[in-house]
Amino acid sequence: MGRRSGGRGVPIPLKRKPPLSQNPTPQTSRLPVVSHMELDENPHEALRRWRAAAPAIERDDGVCIVLRADGVEDLLFDPRTRQLDGATYAAIRGIPQGALHDLLSTSMLLSNAPHHKPRRAPMSRMMSTRAVEAMRPLIRSLAESLIDGFEDEEQVELVSRFAAPLPPLVISHVLGAPAKDAPEFSRWVYQVSPAFSAASSAQDIPLMIEGAENLTRYAQELLDRAPSAAEGGAGLSGLLASLFVGELSQAEAKAQLATVILGGSDTTRTAIASVVALTLANGCPWNDFASDPELTAAAVSEALRFDPPVGSVPRFSLEDIVLDGFIIPAGRMVSLSTLSALRDPDRFADPNRFDIHRADQPRWPIAFGGGVHRCLGEALARAELEECLMALSRRFPTMRLMGPAPRLRGYSGIRGVDELRVAW
Ligand code: HEM
């Protein structure tokens, strides 16, 4: 979720530090400086070239981008880096006091110890693998209901008709919210979500504020409405209220609900479109997905590796960090490029080949981050992606792409996809 998308808006220059070359020690080298434009133009190719030359690069706005798998994996857990804290981030972005400022400064995503753990724990328990497995029939029926009627059309644009509406519908069920609310809160999500991206334009701040006001008010209403388990509240909404009792302030509780709504929307939308496009474009046994859950799960894992919907996670360097003889100085925004690391030939055999049978998928793929901020929606996201692929394959065994597979936009933060046209 952390973002500095190359795909959206105008990059905001972060505070410049003196060039690294002013102070290199004899043993360390400065990072090569690379322009945002070069990276944005053809991300996989630019990252491949630079990854071979150096473990990290310095973007022209001073952000240090870590490229190799070992560096990215290590720094996700390294105490010399930490998450940028929300209040500092809001100040850098010039966000005035109010709903958006409160959301950024209390969200688990932009929290560090000691606040992060209590903010994350209640939602994390709700998103356990067991809880998510119990939701599969529901996710399946939501996916089926969205594709009902497609048969009558010659072709369909799948992003707007399927990939975008599904995640908010699923989240509304997770949170015990009425399904009819999903289109409205997903509109607020898309207004506020760029606020988490340093790449978004300052001009959009009023819209982000409006989205944050509506989304957090809605989260508060959900909390107010949820009957507590002690009062006999049934199902997830009862669980929701009981999880938050006594653990967090109301302001913190509503910010975590809003964060989960935000975290599970555009990431999963991009991922659904991407897995469908990649499997269709790469000659995968599309028909088999209908009846083979293991093959489907493997296809989902490979799509998340081959073109991760979150291209990087942001951190902040607390000390100088030396990687393979190159120095990342203290006090920098650091972008851990999952996009680059997941194509590192030192980690994956033939990394530029889309291969759903590959044997080198890691147990904890960094497509979902790592360390204490590792995605808490991974199980839910995987269940959604697998059920979507199976439902489409069942209903449309002859589905094919209309034209080339769409390219995901951007190289860091949440990446986007505009449209995906299919026929059968
Ligand atoms: C394919 C879909 C998804 C991808 C690729 C993805 C990726 C990520 C990544 C890389 C992070 C780490 C961010 C960081 O360290 O700064 C993250 C965090 C997070 N994700 Fe996801 N995510 C996905 C789906 C979801 C879903 C479905 C939900 C919830 C319903 C969700 C909720 C969150 C939350 C709340 C965090 C913050 C966790 C924390 O700060 O402790 N994500 N996600």
Residues whose N, C-alpha, C, O or C-beta is under 5 A from the ligand:
A	BS01	HEM	M1 G2 M108 L109 R120 T259 V260 G263 G264 T267 T268 A271 P309 V310 V313 P314 I366 A367 F368 G369 V372 H373 R374 C375 L376 G377 L380 A381
